[in-house]
Amino acid sequence: MNKIPLTKTGAEKLRGELHNLKMVERPAVIEAIQEARAHGDLSENAEYDAAKDRQSFIEGRILDLEAKLANAQIINPAELDVDGRCVFGATVELADLDKGDSVTYQIVGDDEADLKTGKVSVSSPIARALIGKYAGDVAEVVAPGGVKEYEILDVKYV
């Protein structure tokens, strides 16, 4: 299986979710199943069906997280030495050449991406356009709304 790039922070977040699923969610759903079984006839027991569905989701997510963490390539942006180039883990300040406003994004793994917090997936169109470029370069991003141009103002590794 291919390595899955994750920032150090993203890996810690996934480990936290895995720990919560194993230590809190799994025991709670087992207890809910036992309680629903105590109510009698399982063929017409909606609580039992819901608990079994929840258990299935939790077990699937645990397997998914364990596989991702086992195949993770954890990258600490602060330890990168790439001479100001946009790479995975970099935080990039951009100026939208059409609107004139600026935005800051960190290029992260698919599982860590959250546009609300300024984290874009390494496989997103904007990240693909930025990778390999330096401060002062212009990146053309092919987006659903058309081509957008961004000037790279600054590249940090924090």
Secondary structure, 3 states (H helix, E strand, C coil): CCCEEEEHHHHHHHHHHHHHHHHHHHHHHHHHHHHHHHCCCHHHCHHHHHHHHHHHHHHHHHHHHHHHHHCEEEECHHHCCCCCECCCCCEEEEEECCCCCEEEEEEECCCCCEHHHCEEECCCHHHHHHCCCECCCEEEEEECCEEEEEEEEEEECC
